[in-house]
Amino acid sequence: MERNWILFQRSSENEQIHIFLDLHGKQHMTSSGYSQLLFLFINTYHIAENEEQAKRIQKELNEIEEKLEQIFEASGTGIFVGRIDSAARLEFIFYVQDGSTAKSVILNTLEGYRSYRHYVQVREDGDWDFYTSLLPSQEEKMFARNSQIVRSLQYEGYKTGVSQRVHHQLGFVSKQELDEVKEKLMSLDYRVEHIENDPQGVSHKHKLHVSHHLVLSEPVLNETTKVLYDMISGAGGRYEGWGIIPQEKAVRKWKKLVNQARIPAMLLGFAVICGAIGLVTVDSKTVRQSMAGKQELPPPLAVGKKAPIIKLRDQNNNIVQIGGTGHPQMLHFCDASMEPCRKDFMNLQDLAKQEAAAQVQIISVCFPHVTHDPLEQQLSFTIAHDKDGLDTIHAYKVRSYPVTFFINSSGMIVDVVEAGKPGQHDRSIALQNLN
């Protein structure tokens, strides 16, 4: 089965995620009967206590992913299409023929590993709408390319994070378009290195090679390539890549690197390594390894921020709104599969009985959605369920459970209490201050 993996970042108002996706996945949509979308969620918050343990867990998670991919591929009952890596969890994505059977396969596979907090969800998606929503934009493809080249430079010992003269290759349909962009770039202190007409070109035959100094880092390159891409696209041009002039030893290393297909489609013209804007096509193992080593988790949505407005269904299937109601709210997040969180329900019930809570709407958002949970019948406050289990958690940047947000009548977050975090005060104090 031909695979075409890409690893890229996607930012939203609430968080940044890494998406690892097979761009050829949808080729199997019509002929395979894979009409059911299956998620395997694994909670990775505080999953390792030290670097050695983190490496071991990373290796184990890769094994789980590859084993499940092989099982479904060998049986012809499903296909692994990608993974989403967010601040506190991994989301493995499959399309399968029969969700119930596939869920059993996954749970049986996980029994051979350590006890991960996990949850499996299945839903119909015959048109592969969720997969389509994950496909990278041209900008995301471009930034993925930048990341791959910078990492490969670092891998080869090339110094990044310092000012370098970076070269850019641009293509145009007409000489007039080239001249117009050339003048704009010269006014921005770009240096024109070379202009040529490629008689073998099909459409963008007119080539413009320019250079300028910038810090060789992903953020700076992303900003620069986006400006160039937007500028020349508006002029009917095509951004074809960037590169640096390597030292003689580095040239030999890069040629070896290209021959090994570590960075395909690299252009070694005019002594400059130009990465043609396109997709980084590498084997899944290489991309998976590049995702190892999670960064420190960002904190939850901070005090002083506007509470995101989200509408969910409660335990009685009524619509409940979080934020923007004009009334104070206490928003609680928990993992219903964790015993400490289930015990915290009763602590929350005691809070709900306090006089200070009389004018406060208490809402607990549960993950995962457990239907007909007997515990719900003992609680007097609202239990809300996120339809997909993640939208609200992502919006509030929840990284651990339980955590409680206090929202005033103006819709502002005025306090956040994370269980187990040193220096945290009691929620009853935050509740009294909310009124």
VENRA-V889537 format. One record per helix or strand of 3 or more residues. SS is the DSSP state (a for helix, b for strand). FROM is the first residue (numbers start at 1). LEN is the number of residues. If there is no record, write none. Layout:
SS,FROM,LEN  SS,FROM,LEN
This chain:
b,5,7  b,16,7  a,25,8  b,36,8  a,51,25  b,78,8  b,89,8  a,99,12  b,118,7  a,129,6  a,138,18  b,163,10  a,175,13  b,191,7  b,206,10  a,218,17  b,238,7  a,248,12  a,269,3  a,284,7  b,310,5  b,319,4  b,329,7  a,339,14  a,355,3  b,361,7  a,374,5  b,382,4  a,391,5  b,403,5  b,412,7  a,427,8
